[in-house]
Amino acid sequence: MNLVLVDATVKTKDGQIMANLKKEDFEVREDGVVQKIDIFNRDELPLDVALVLDLSDSIGPFLGPLRDAATIALAALKPNDEVALFTFSTEAELRLPLTKEKNKIADLINTFEARGATNINDGIFNAAEYLLKTPPTGRRVIILISDDVGTSAGGQGTRDIVTEAIAADTVLYNLKIPGYNPLSTRFAASMVPGLVNIGKVMDATGGELFDVQDVAHLDSVFSALIQRIKTRYTLGYYTMANGAEGKPHKLDVRLASSFGKKGREYTILAKNGYYIH
């Protein structure tokens, strides 16, 4: 039997976090069949975070504030939580493998210069691929830090990125920062075929967008994102399914019927499928 872990954020119809739910309040279905929830907790399992940082031209003015925000936000993680750092501009690359020394992230950001195109596709895919190849220790999250104005589609499309992220059992969060993008740049970007649909990847994995309207709010929004990750519910069950068929199993997380109708009285952010390796 294989253990399946599902992270979930639950919100009221007004967008407020539902913070005091119990195991019996949840229902998890795999391929339409209700499962027995064996594991239930909040922020008890170790966390592996892959930061995916945009280093294209438009991000240059924001690197200094971002370094400071990362220092504050990552300090809120638990001592055993680990963070890796990826960057992307024209190319995507791993800068620092998973480490418990979070201060190294800010130190490294301090050495970067912003230049080149915006290859978001490969940035997300490379992080998911890395997490897939790394033995799991607990929960996994990718945080994309970008102005989300892609100018290069790289080597992977949205479908491949979703598949890789689900296979890696990771959730995509997007810290959207205000890059410097003249109208001509935005127009040119809108004409590039194959750019990743970040919203689709977040929907499939159960992630969220955290929009930074101006640099003055970068610290608070980044910290709010980390806090949201820490306060997600983790649900676990043992499945009889096997990986022979090589296709994803469909997941549906909802609350007990007494809470009303999902999508109307409340919303749940959780991955909608998983692969057995």
C-alpha positions as CSV (number, residue, x, y, z in Angstrom):
1,M,0.0,0.0,0.0
2,N,1.2,3.5,-0.8
3,L,0.7,6.6,1.4
4,V,-0.9,9.6,-0.3
5,L,-0.5,13.0,1.2
6,V,-2.7,15.9,0.2
7,D,-2.2,19.5,1.4
8,A,-5.3,21.7,1.6
9,T,-6.2,25.3,2.3
10,V,-9.9,25.9,3.1
11,K,-11.6,29.3,2.8
12,T,-15.0,30.6,3.4
13,K,-17.0,32.1,0.6
14,D,-15.7,35.5,1.8
15,G,-12.1,34.3,1.4
16,Q,-11.3,33.9,5.1
17,I,-9.1,30.9,6.2
18,M,-11.0,28.2,8.0
19,A,-8.4,27.5,10.7
20,N,-9.9,25.1,13.2
21,L,-11.1,22.2,11.2
22,K,-10.8,18.6,12.5
23,K,-10.1,15.3,10.7
24,E,-13.7,14.3,10.7
25,D,-14.6,17.5,8.9
26,F,-12.8,16.4,5.7
27,E,-13.6,13.9,3.0
28,V,-11.0,12.7,0.5
29,R,-12.0,10.9,-2.7
30,E,-9.7,9.0,-5.0
31,D,-11.1,8.3,-8.4
32,G,-14.5,8.9,-6.9
33,V,-14.1,6.5,-3.9
34,V,-14.1,7.9,-0.3
35,Q,-10.8,7.1,1.5
36,K,-10.1,6.6,5.2
37,I,-8.0,9.5,6.5
38,D,-5.1,8.1,8.5
39,I,-3.0,11.2,8.9
40,F,-4.2,14.7,9.8
41,N,-2.0,17.6,10.9
42,R,-0.9,21.2,10.3
43,D,2.7,22.2,9.9
44,E,4.1,19.1,11.6
45,L,5.8,17.4,8.6
46,P,9.1,18.8,7.3
47,L,8.8,21.1,4.4
48,D,11.0,21.3,1.2
49,V,10.7,24.7,-0.5
50,A,12.1,25.4,-4.0
51,L,12.4,29.1,-4.6
52,V,12.3,29.9,-8.3
53,L,13.6,33.4,-8.8
54,D,13.2,35.5,-11.9
55,L,16.5,37.2,-12.9
56,S,15.4,38.8,-16.2
57,D,16.0,42.5,-17.0
58,S,12.7,43.7,-15.6
59,I,13.5,42.4,-12.0
60,G,16.7,44.4,-11.5
61,P,15.3,47.2,-9.2
62,F,13.6,44.7,-7.0
63,L,16.5,42.4,-6.1
64,G,17.7,44.3,-3.0
65,P,14.2,44.5,-1.4
66,L,13.6,40.9,-2.4
67,R,16.8,39.8,-0.6
68,D,15.6,41.5,2.6
69,A,12.1,40.0,2.3
70,A,13.5,36.5,1.8
71,T,15.5,36.9,5.0
72,I,12.5,37.8,7.0
73,A,10.0,35.3,5.4
74,L,12.2,32.3,5.4
75,A,13.2,32.8,9.1
76,A,9.6,31.8,9.9
77,L,10.2,28.2,8.6
78,K,11.0,25.4,11.1
79,P,14.7,24.5,11.7
80,N,14.3,21.2,9.9
81,D,12.6,22.8,6.8
82,E,14.9,23.0,3.8
83,V,15.0,25.5,1.0
84,A,16.6,25.3,-2.5
85,L,17.1,28.2,-4.9
86,F,16.6,28.2,-8.6
87,T,17.0,31.2,-10.9
88,F,15.9,31.8,-14.5
89,S,16.4,34.4,-17.2
90,T,17.2,33.1,-20.6
91,E,18.2,29.8,-19.0
92,A,17.1,28.2,-15.8
93,E,19.5,26.7,-13.3
94,L,19.8,25.4,-9.8
95,R,21.9,27.8,-7.6
96,L,21.7,26.1,-4.2
97,P,20.4,22.5,-3.4
98,L,18.1,22.0,-0.5
99,T,19.6,23.3,2.7
100,K,18.5,24.0,6.3
101,E,20.7,27.1,6.3
102,K,18.1,29.6,5.1
103,N,20.4,32.6,5.5
104,K,22.4,31.3,2.5
105,I,19.5,32.1,0.2
106,A,19.6,35.8,1.0
107,D,23.4,35.9,0.8
108,L,23.2,34.3,-2.7
109,I,20.5,36.7,-3.9
110,N,22.8,39.5,-3.0
111,T,25.3,38.4,-5.6
112,F,22.9,38.2,-8.5
113,E,22.5,40.6,-11.5
114,A,19.3,40.8,-13.5
115,R,19.7,40.4,-17.3
116,G,18.3,38.4,-20.2
117,A,14.9,36.9,-21.2
118,T,12.1,35.5,-18.9
119,N,12.0,31.7,-19.3
120,I,9.4,30.9,-16.6
121,N,8.6,27.6,-18.2
122,D,12.0,26.0,-17.5
123,G,12.2,27.7,-14.1
124,I,9.2,25.9,-12.8
125,F,9.9,22.6,-14.6
126,N,13.5,22.4,-13.4
127,A,12.4,22.9,-9.8
128,A,9.7,20.2,-10.1
129,E,12.1,17.8,-11.8
130,Y,14.6,18.4,-9.0
131,L,12.0,17.7,-6.3
132,L,10.9,14.6,-8.1
133,K,14.4,13.2,-8.1
134,T,15.0,14.1,-4.4
135,P,13.9,11.6,-1.8
136,P,10.8,13.1,-0.1
137,T,11.0,14.0,3.6
138,G,7.6,15.6,3.9
139,R,5.7,18.3,2.1
140,R,6.9,20.1,-1.0
141,V,6.3,23.6,-2.3
142,I,7.6,25.6,-5.3
143,I,7.5,29.4,-4.9
144,L,7.7,31.3,-8.2
145,I,9.0,34.8,-7.6
146,S,8.4,36.8,-10.9
147,D,6.5,39.6,-12.6
148,D,4.9,36.7,-14.6
149,V,5.7,38.4,-17.9
150,G,7.3,35.5,-19.8
151,T,9.3,36.2,-23.0
152,S,10.6,32.7,-23.7
153,A,8.7,29.5,-23.7
154,G,11.8,27.3,-23.0
155,G,11.6,23.6,-23.6
156,Q,8.4,22.6,-21.6
157,G,4.7,23.5,-22.1
158,T,2.0,23.9,-19.5
159,R,0.8,20.3,-19.7
160,D,4.4,18.9,-19.2
161,I,4.9,21.3,-16.3
162,V,1.6,20.3,-14.6
163,T,2.5,16.6,-15.1
164,E,6.0,17.1,-13.6
165,A,4.7,19.1,-10.6
166,I,2.0,16.5,-9.8
167,A,4.5,13.7,-10.2
168,A,6.8,15.5,-7.8
169,D,3.9,15.9,-5.4
170,T,4.5,19.7,-5.1
171,V,2.3,22.8,-4.9
172,L,3.0,25.9,-6.9
173,Y,2.7,29.3,-5.2
174,N,3.3,32.5,-7.1
175,L,4.8,35.6,-5.4
176,K,4.0,38.1,-8.2
177,I,6.2,41.2,-8.0
178,P,5.9,44.4,-10.0
179,G,8.6,44.2,-12.6
180,Y,9.7,47.0,-14.9
181,N,7.8,46.2,-18.1
182,P,7.1,48.9,-20.7
183,L,3.9,48.4,-22.8
184,S,6.0,47.3,-25.7
185,T,7.5,44.4,-23.7
186,R,4.1,43.3,-22.4
187,F,2.7,43.3,-26.0
188,A,5.7,41.3,-27.3
189,A,5.3,38.8,-24.5
190,S,1.6,38.3,-25.3
191,M,2.6,37.2,-28.8
192,V,5.1,34.4,-27.7
193,P,3.5,31.0,-28.2
194,G,3.8,28.3,-25.6
195,L,4.3,30.4,-22.5
196,V,3.3,28.6,-19.3
197,N,-0.2,29.2,-17.9
198,I,0.8,29.8,-14.3
199,G,-2.8,29.8,-13.1
200,K,-3.4,26.3,-14.5
201,V,-0.4,24.9,-12.7
202,M,-1.5,26.5,-9.5
203,D,-5.1,25.2,-9.9
204,A,-3.8,21.6,-10.6
205,T,-1.5,21.6,-7.7
206,G,-3.6,23.5,-5.2
207,G,-1.4,26.6,-5.0
208,E,-2.2,30.3,-4.8
209,L,-1.2,33.7,-6.2
210,F,0.1,36.3,-3.8
211,D,0.2,39.6,-5.6
212,V,2.7,42.3,-4.5
213,Q,1.2,45.6,-5.6
214,D,4.3,47.7,-4.6
215,V,7.7,47.1,-3.1
216,A,6.7,48.6,0.2
217,H,4.4,45.5,0.8
218,L,6.9,42.9,-0.4
219,D,7.9,41.9,3.2
220,S,4.4,41.4,4.4
221,V,3.1,39.6,1.3
222,F,6.1,37.2,1.2
223,S,5.7,36.5,4.9
224,A,1.9,35.9,4.4
225,L,2.7,33.4,1.7
226,I,5.1,31.5,4.0
227,Q,2.5,31.6,6.8
228,R,-0.2,30.2,4.4
229,I,2.1,27.2,3.6
230,K,2.7,26.6,7.2
231,T,-1.1,26.6,8.0
232,R,-2.3,24.2,5.3
233,Y,-3.9,21.0,6.5
234,T,-2.1,17.8,5.6
235,L,-4.4,14.8,5.0
236,G,-2.9,11.3,4.4
237,Y,-4.5,8.0,3.4
238,Y,-3.2,4.6,2.2
239,T,-4.2,3.6,-1.3
240,M,-4.6,0.2,-2.9
241,A,-3.9,1.7,-6.3
242,N,-0.6,0.9,-8.0
243,G,1.5,2.7,-10.6
244,A,1.3,0.1,-13.3
245,E,-1.0,2.1,-15.5
246,G,1.2,5.2,-15.4
247,K,-1.7,7.6,-15.3
248,P,-2.7,10.1,-12.6
249,H,-5.3,9.2,-10.0
250,K,-8.0,11.9,-9.6
251,L,-8.3,13.5,-6.1
252,D,-11.2,15.5,-4.7
253,V,-11.0,17.0,-1.2
254,R,-14.1,18.5,0.3
255,L,-15.7,19.1,3.7
256,A,-18.5,17.1,5.3
257,S,-22.0,17.9,3.9
258,S,-22.9,19.9,7.0
259,F,-20.5,22.7,5.8
260,G,-22.6,23.2,2.6
261,K,-21.6,22.9,-1.0
262,K,-18.0,23.1,-2.1
263,G,-17.4,26.1,-4.4
264,R,-20.4,27.9,-2.9
265,E,-20.2,28.0,0.9
266,Y,-16.5,27.3,0.9
267,T,-13.5,26.7,-1.4
268,I,-10.6,24.2,-1.1
269,L,-7.2,24.6,-2.6
270,A,-5.7,21.1,-3.1
271,K,-4.0,19.1,-5.8
272,N,-6.5,17.4,-8.1
273,G,-4.4,14.3,-8.9
274,Y,-1.3,12.3,-8.1
275,Y,1.0,9.7,-9.6
276,I,2.2,6.5,-7.9
277,H,6.0,6.0,-8.6
